[in-house]
Amino acid sequence: MIVKLANQLIYFLNQVSDMTSDGQLINMYDSPKTLTAELINFFFYGILSENKKGSK
């Protein structure tokens, strides 16, 4: 279980590295710093916010 999670994290970090060097993606943001902040937020908080009411 831990090995699988570690492999997933390594894979994601490699993808983030590729994204930060993608010119088309960089052009979607005001600056590379903004892109980096968005990627960090995605990594820590995910793509969807937690539904506090009625969550299972």
C-alpha positions in Angstrom: 0.0 0.0 0.0 2.7 2.5 1.0 4.8 1.6 -2.1 1.8 2.2 -4.4 1.2 5.6 -2.8 4.9 6.5 -3.1 4.9 5.5 -6.8 1.7 7.6 -7.4 3.3 10.6 -5.7 6.5 10.2 -7.8 4.5 9.9 -10.9 2.5 13.0 -10.1 5.6 15.0 -9.3 7.1 14.0 -12.6 3.9 15.2 -14.4 4.2 18.5 -12.5 7.7 18.9 -13.7 6.6 18.3 -17.3 3.7 20.8 -16.9 6.0 23.6 -15.7 8.0 23.3 -18.9 5.0 23.2 -21.2 4.9 26.5 -23.1 1.2 26.2 -23.9 0.3 25.7 -20.3 2.6 28.5 -19.1 0.9 30.9 -21.5 -2.4 30.2 -19.8 -1.1 31.9 -16.6 0.1 35.4 -15.9 3.5 34.1 -14.8 5.3 30.9 -14.0 4.9 31.7 -10.3 1.1 31.7 -10.7 1.2 28.4 -12.5 3.4 26.9 -9.8 1.1 28.1 -7.1 -1.9 26.5 -8.9 -0.1 23.2 -9.2 0.9 23.2 -5.5 -2.7 24.0 -4.6 -3.9 21.2 -6.8 -1.4 18.8 -5.2 -2.4 19.6 -1.7 -6.2 20.3 -2.0 -7.2 18.3 -5.1 -9.4 19.4 -7.9 -12.6 19.6 -5.9 -13.3 21.1 -2.6 -14.7 18.9 0.2 -18.5 19.1 0.5 -18.9 19.8 4.2 -22.7 19.4 4.3 -24.0 15.9 3.5 -20.7 14.4 2.9 -20.5 10.7 3.4 
